[in-house]
Amino acid sequence: MLTGVVFGLVMLIGVPIGLCLCIAGIAFIVSSNNPLLYQSYPLHMFGGVDSYGLIAIPLFILIGEIMNGGGITRRIVDLAMAVIGAVRGGLAYVSILANMFVASMLGSATAQVAIMSKIMVPEMEKQGYDKDFAAGLTAYGGMLGPIIPPSVMFVVYSALAQVSVSDMLIAGILPGIILTLLFFAVIGLLGYVHNYPRGARKTPKERLITILKAAPTMLIPIVIVGSIMSGLANATESAAVGAVAAALVGKYWTREFHFSRLPEMMLRAGIYSAVVLFLVAAAAVFSWVLIYGKVPQATAAWVQTVARDPVTFMLLTMVILLIIGTVIDGIPGLIMTVPILLPLATDVYHIDPRHFGVVVVINLVLGLLSPPVGLCFFVAAAVTGAKPGRMFLLTLPFFGVACVLLVLLSIYPFLSLALLK
């Protein structure tokens, strides 16, 4: 009881979530009146990050830094424009398609929204799109970041659930593609209703030149995903190869990446990685506290009175995670929920942990686009000057189709596991 009260209080006063988890662990030891537990505290923290798979996190973040600094993102947008062509609502399709390409290299929703908002929203405004809609659409494009590999959230989940990082990354491919197609369907409908402007028309020669200029940038996701799916490399090794590929493309093709800037890129990647890994270490302590306090067992007893079958359990989990995701960022949300819900999913309802992980990650990311916090909306608003409340209202159909995908995933596990068979 004391542990929960302390955790709630320190979180309400604005203490970072990682420190909240650590303080809650200390409060538990104090309330248990067992000083021997102090010896286990640092051991559990170290054990939380003592995982080979977590090395992929700084490497994936470094890929994003190199890609952005090497001018690769802009060429990906040009490639998307050349592929879509001059269709109605063309730039809206381009925003989603470019986000899908960028997602395959960045793997972070907030970073993706910040980068793509700077590029896409001004362009869409010039063609007559509402700024709030353009910013909101870019924010929804950011949903693809933690789903399509590489994904920092999938790596963290793999460490928490003790499953293969490579399997988790592959499991996210098909749901990411389906979500992209659902977003396309919404854009098509809205484009017909609101008469969106057509994209800039290019001659076949101009389109071919643009595709040829941008095509080498796609070597990066091909190297990452291809090496994992072919079995030539695991997730960590593919991340290292992807970072090298991004540097080579930026240096010798786009000619905008300079090795003299690599130290500052590595420093930024290291700082962000340290934050993520500290959260993982704190999660290990928090999980230990939950297990020692028999919280999973108590939760299991309650859930089983409500959910009688796996589908009902998944639907109940979706509601819980969506509520949590509206007020807590993705990785802290994983840290707080996976130790409680995963044993239920696997032991009681016999749900594949990889399938469960895909649903959990998409749920928590959708929470980043829901009031009252809506972190991705606030990131897009900070970059573009749009209004978060209006952004949410104008993009509600995208929220709806994302919920449809979650329901489909809950009913049909093969949508996430098909590529793993």
N, C-alpha and C positions, 0 to 999 in steps of 0.2 A: 504493500500500500504506500509506504513512504517513498519507495523508488518511483512509482508512478507520479506521485505528487511533486517530487523534486524535478523529475523530467519535464512535466507540464509547466512548472513555474519558470525554469531556466529557459525553456523554449519560448514562452510568452514574453519574456523580457528581452528577447532578441539575441540570445547566445547562439553561436553557430551550431548546427545540428550535430556535427562531430563531437564537439565538446559536451553537448547535452547528453549524448550517449555515454561518454566517459564519466561524466558527473553522476549519471543515473547508476552506473556500475559501482561507483564508490559509495553512493547512498545505500545500495543494496548490501554491500559488505558491512557498513555501519549498522544497518538495521538487523542483519543476521547475527551480529555480536560474535563473529568468528574471524579473528585476526589472521588466521592461516590463509584465508581467501586472498589476502593482499599479495601473497606470493604467486597465486595463479593469475592475478590481473595482468601483469606485463607479459606473461607467457601466452595468454590468449590474444593479446594485442599483436604480438609478434607472429603468432601462428596464423592470424587473419591475413597477413600479407606475404606469408611464406609460401607463395604459389608461383610456379613457372609461368602459368597463363597470364598473370597480371603484368608481366613484362610487356605485353602487347599494348597496354594502355598508353604509356608515353610514346611508343612508336606510332600508334594510330594518330595521336594528337600532333606529333611531329609531321606526319604526312599532310595534315590539314594546314599547318603553318607553311610548309614548303610550297604547297599547291597555291595557297593564297598569295604568298610572296613572289611566286614565279609566274604570275599572270595566267595560270591554268584555268581558274574559275571563269574569267571573261571568255576564254575560247570555248569553254563548255556551253556557255549561254549562246554564243554565236552558232555552235553546232546544233543546239536545240532549235534555234530560229530557222536554220537551214532545213532541218528535218520536218518541222511542222508546216512551213510554207505560209501562204497568204490565206488562211482560213479565218472564218469569223471567230473572234475571241482568240486569235492566234497567239497574242502575247501572254494571255492567261495560261494557255496550254504550255507555252515556252517556260513560264515560271515554274510549273509543276515538273515538266520534263527536265529542266536544268537542275532543279532541286533534287530529282531522282539521281542524276548523274553525280552531282556534288555529294549527295548522301553516301554514295558508294565509296567515297574517299574520306569524308570528314567524320561521320559517325556521331556527331554531337548536335542536338536540336538547336540549342541556343546559339552556338557558334555559326551554324548554318543560316539561321534566321538573320543574325547580325550581318553576315557577309552578303547574302542574297538580297536583303532589303536595300542595301546601298546600291546594288546593281539594277534590280528589277523595278522597284517602285518608281523612281524618276522616269524610267523608260515608259512604264505603263501610264503614268500621268500625262506624258507628252502625247500619247495616242488617245487620250480622252477618258481613261478609266478613273473611277473614283479612288482617291488616295487611300481612304480607309479600307476599301475593298482590296486594293492592290497589296497593302501591308498585311491585311488579314490572310489573304491567299498565300503570301510568302511565309507567314507564320505556320499555316497548315502544311506547306511544303516542308517545313522543318520537322514535321512528324516522321518523315521518311528517314531522317538521319539516324535515329537509334534502332531502326528496323532493318534497313538494307545494310549489309556488311560493308566496311567494318563498323562495329558498334561498341562503344565503351560500356554502355549499359549491359549488353550481352556478356561482355567480359566479366563485369562485376557479378552479374547473376551466376555465371559459370563458377566463379570462386565461391559464392555463397551456397550454391546447390551441388557443388562437386560434380559437375558434368563437363563434357568436352567443350572447349571454346569453339573449336571448328564446327562441331555439330550445331551449336547455337547460332553461329553466323550463317550457316547454310539454311537452318530452319526459318530465318527471317527473310530469305530471298522471295519466296512465293507470296507471302502476305504483303510484302512491300510492293510487289508488282500489282497485286490485286487492288491494293489501296490506291495506287497511282491511276489505275484504270477507272476506279470508282470516282476519283476526283475529276478525271477527264469527262465522265458522264455528267457530272454536276455542272462543269464548265459549259458543256454542249447545251444543256438545258437552259442555264442562265443566259448564255449567249443568244439563244433564240428568243427568250423572253425580253431581255434588256437591249437587244440589238447591239452587242459588243462590236467594236471596230475590228476590221480585218487586219491581219499582220501585213507588214511591208512585203510587197511582191518583189521577188528576185528572179532573174533569168536563170535558166538551167545551168549556164556557165558559171554565174556568180555563186549559185548554190553549191555546185561541185567544188569550186575553189575554196569556199568556206569550210566544207566538210573535210577536204584534204588538209587544210591548215590545222583544223581542230582534232582530226582523227588520232594523231599520236598521243594526245592527252588521255585517251581511253585505254591506253596500255596500263595505266595505274590500276583501275579496278579489275582489268583482265588478269593482271599479275597476281593481285591479292586473292580474288575469288577463284581464279583458275588453279592456282597452286594449292589452295585448300581442297577444292572439289576433286582434283586429280590425285590427291594424296602425296604430292611431291613435297609439301611443307605443311606444318601445323600453323595455327593462327599467329603465334608469335613470330615464327620464321617468315611467314608471308608478309607480316607488318614491316619487318626489317627490309625485305626485298622491295616492298611497295614504297618505302621511304627513299630507297636508292633510285627506284624508277622515277619518282616524282622529282628528285633532284636532277636527274639526267635530262628529263623532258624539259624542266624549267631552264636548265643551263644551255642545252644544245638545240632545243627546238623553239621554245618561246623566247629564249635569250633574255629573260627578265630575272632569273634567279642567279644570285652571286654567292659563291661560297663564303665570302667575307661576312655575309649576313647570317650564316648558319649558327654561330654562337648565340646570337640574340634570339633566334627562333628556338634553339634548344633550351635556352633559359626559360622562355615563355611556356614551352611544352613541359618543362620540368616543374615549374610552379603549379600549373594546373594539375599535373599528374600527382604531385605531392598532396594536393587537396583531396583528390579522389581516393588515393591510397590511404590517407589518414581516415577518411570515412569508412573504408573497408576494415581497417584495424579497429576502429571504434565499434563497427558492426559485430566483429567477433566477440568483443566484450559484452555487447548488448545481447547477442544470441546466447552466450553463456549464462547471463543473468536470467533470461527467459526460461531456458531449459532447467536451470537450478531451481527456479521458482515455480516450475510445472505449469507455466502459462500455456504452452502448446496443448497439453493434455486437457486443461480446462476449456480452451477454445474449441478443441475437437469435440468435446462432449456437447457444447452448445450448438455447434454447426450441424452435428448429426441429427439434432432434433428438428432442424429446419430443412436441410438438404438431404433428400433420400437417394439421389443418384448423381452421377458425375456432372451431367448437364446442369442440373439445378445448382450444384455446388459452384460450377464455373460462373453461372449467371449471378449468383450471390456474391462471389468474389469480384466480379466486374463492378458491381455497385459499390462495394467497400473500397476497391482500389481507385475508382473514379473520384470518390469523396476525398480520399487521402491525397490523390494527385492534384486536387484543386488548391491545396494549401501547402504541400511539401514538394520540393524538387524531385526529379526522377530517381537519382542514385540514393539519396536519403530515404525515399519512399521504398525502394527495393530493400534497403538495409533493415527497415523497420517491419516490413511485411513478410518477406520470404521465409525467415526462420520460423514464423508462426504458421503460415499458410501452406508452405511446401510439404511438410510432413503429412498434413491432412490430405493434400492432393495425391501424393504418391502412395502412402500407406493405407489410407481409408478408402479413397475413391479410385485408386490404381490408374491415375492419370500420368502420362509420360512427362517427366520433368522438363524436357525440352519444349514440348507443346505448351506446358504451363508457363514456362519462361517467356515465350513469345506473347502470350495473352497478357501476362503481367506487365511486360515492358510497354506494349501498345497502350494498355489501360493507363499507366502512369504518365506516358507522354501525352495522351489525350487530356489528362488532367492539367498539363501545362497550358492548355488552350481553353480552359474553363474558368469562369469566375469562382471565387473572388480574387484569386491571385493571377492566373493566366500569364505565367512568366514569359512565354514566347511572344504574347501580344505586347507586353511591356517592353521587351527587347526591340521588337519591330517599331513600336511607337517612339522609343528613345532615338532610334536611328532616323526615322522618317518624319516625326512630328504628327503622326496619325493619332486618332482617339481610340483607346483600347475598347471602350464600351461599344462604340459604333462598329468597330472591326468585328467584334464577336457577333453582333446582330446580323451584319451583312454576310457573314460566312457560316451561318447556322446550318445550311444544307451540307457543308463539308463535315461538320460535327455529326450530323445524322448518318451519313454514309460510313463514317469511321465506326460508329456504334453498330451499324449493320455488319461490318467486317468482324467486329468482336463477337457478335452473336453467332455468325457463321463459323468462326474459329472454335467457339465453344461447342457447337453441335458437331462439326466435322473436323476432327483433329488432323486428318490427312492433309488438310490445306497447309499445315506447317511442317508435317513430317514426310510429305511425299518425296522430297529430294534426298531424304536420308535412307530410303528403303534400299 
